[in-house]
Amino acid sequence: MSKLKIISYSIFLFSGFIYAQPDLNTLNVVARAHKIIDTLASPHLGGRGYVDNGNQRAAMYLNNQFKKLGLVPFGKSFEQKFDYPVNTFPTPYTVSVNDNLAIAGADYIVMPVTCTTSGTFPVVRFDRTILMDTNMVKDFFTKDYSNSFVLIDDSGAANIKEKEIWESLKLNRFKAKGIIYLCDKLTEETSETVSDFAFLEALRNGPFKYATTITLDIKNKLIPNFPTQNLIGYIKGNVKPDSFIVFTAHYDHLGKMGQIYFPGANDNASGIAMLLSLARYYTEHKDSLRYSVAFMAFSGEEIALLGSKYYTEHPLFPLPNIRFLINMDIMGTGDEGITVVNGTVFKSAFDDLVKINQQQHLLKLVKLRGETANSDHYFFYKNHVPSFFIYTMGGIKAYHDIYDRRETLPLTNFSDVYKLLIQFTDDLNKNRFKP
């Protein structure tokens, strides 16, 4: 064969089997993944959240991708509609400290339980010098903070028990107008409810460190029934089409909050890029499928896993028909390998992943982890579906912040994870181990 031609098949030995492995064209895979992430993490989609139709725009994009790939819907549409409550901040807000304007997303973030708050307020400090003195604590809590902000500085927290105390103070035991919690990294979340106080997280060594006054103009809007949708399609198997191998990833993120947005490139545009990459592969190799392969893009993961929860309560085919489910979240790095949640539970499946990785010399580590309720696999697992949650390790540390951007996401080992998942699915498809 000419050196100018691409070698489309390679033969290798694995666990007693000889595989004819199709060329995976990983350069094309990574290039397409970058394009998918560029779209999903773009300002146009606004963090795929609750403001400016970000979530719906992302769903339209995925709907079109499913159609282009030739996936088949369960019924008339790829969409599975549902709704949930969420607190939002649709208009720009301002926060000034000691009369100096602070930078949203860089100096501080507004936590999603925050209610509409406007005005100028004194800031009272609560730190470890007070916490470690019983009399000072009692004296502190005898005062009225209903028109003040309490700045909580947990610097020097000595142990887990003390850290738990600091965490409990976030609930505003002071009954203050607002709370400012100093931290080393800003990490945004979502909320289905609204509190009766404002809650900010601020960088420990930023402008809030020596705050004596704070001026705010923040307006929230609680949406009691935010309309959203899961996107679900499949490729029909040739031998047992009523049995499914399932790939899942969530496409929603934190969205826009005031004047800033959270791009969510790694979390989880990268997981959707992997989902679509696998969908493309299996539409091109559907003749080899014994079982059907389903692809589920969930909304509502960032707010209590509500999309996958809704699906397990309203499945489009019987949950016992799922042979194995692989959930993919944070696929954008991999310098230190991957972690496999539920690896201790489904050990034979985990061992197969390790063997494939060792044979093909792909990732630095396939790390074992037990069960945990930290992504969309969870409600399937609780409904007795064999399932893994796989995420990459190492590389950039941006997470739930404004720095999780498409421009800096390296996709270091994206192609290696892609190869690993295809071979693992091939083993499932050919019954080479029992899940």
Steps between C-alpha positions, in 0.01 A plus 500: 500500500625846409634722778271773368193298584336498842517161666139429587542184705752385755514164674585465866470241774278574800390266779514194281314658205625627165332827406474661159507861616371763254705814463344759733627811315566667835635820346161554343328399823686761705452770236124435492490494880659845511233631262221354714648656815554832321128508425369382836729725706448806281347829623208437263390206715567699819607210717205281392294626791183687588552847355477610133382153390845349550368159597251490212764609246725218615211254467429620144866446412494147640172421331657595165813298575295190584313540170820545298653190656195294412398406852147368546265665755282306742170620361455813290773717652844486662370732773370388837350812654477578873537800729634605838534813716819705486617835636655730239669839464395624157628859524847644573579560867761705685691444822740755646728454801618804693364710211707310239322299231580128525527278191228236469636153435859603576475659850170343607195305390138537602383166637172381349287510817539879511190717507459849355722729710582869454667760721813572700571296814772473764714185496574320827782244510471152653830311501689236694601735783129522584410136429764367742380717790166387649428835661573691180268267306217554747554874491507502118167319473323734741518788249260595224637451146172539316638807322861380471709256301710247690834415340602144589873431487585138578877546453690252715220244539673225692300182439194346340278572800591869492447514123150360554431788739612750237277333241201528734560874534428538126135438589496844665463412864573870553163596343693761304396698193767310314800269525842537338698177515872523426643209302804399298303420182167633375264212422149580377194277543126507422194515725133408482418736788560856621619597848414818690860625490775568246791257485830576330816297471814715471867424450688491828777734388282723284336836567249352747773401746488834683140594421332745736209598274326335206267654243282268289239513230395141428168383360396135492217330313367164614362295211261246658469283186805539279431305177779273382563166333718192478614396151491123435566290190633157414649266241317172459690179572496205263460202734338622821357842413293518822817493712705818528847629567449862608727805489396808698631853557338822618494805276371762746724729701466799734408750229506877535491681832468870448776625270712183511454150366651166590621333176515143634751375241629210708178471701347374285536604140787251494270216607252590226789509251584144604134397475470635145837352403385155610165548327682579177722193539212262559286637218798423276540150649138409572518173309724359774260577786344206679316727747339838440700802613316798653634854543347721770585869543354616830393842618469585870817324616629819659186527709474174696532262200139577412520400133629149558268464798206592278610250238522211747147587615378521138721257305455468124579130520517269804797575726575126546571492125816705552795264481742771614500881530805726470460859620762751382564825682819713482676338203730791418835410661638160602862578585460285812262247343135435580294412805227237477217552749327170585818315405493319834140397440535365145849360539507271196410796278764714670759226455418490130566875474835454674602214269411697188692802627808293583495315168461813288722727718241777507461682833735552791248353745154348513413582860254298707228680694187384682143617469413870532207724406698756301371469143228361273584133547366514855125455455560222247725326748240541775255332261734199469650593162867395466676832447826692510569869531834581336684831525851614410763614750784752493558809292302818546318555829223726369165375631166683540671831436551748216835340410362168373539630145521337157822690419698333777351149502782273376317170428833344600388137498162529330597256225630246753174503696313474170699189401456348845123545496466354151696189591311465829171524311627243252564263788148565632359449153681168458428377856869469585426554869196501724411847640 
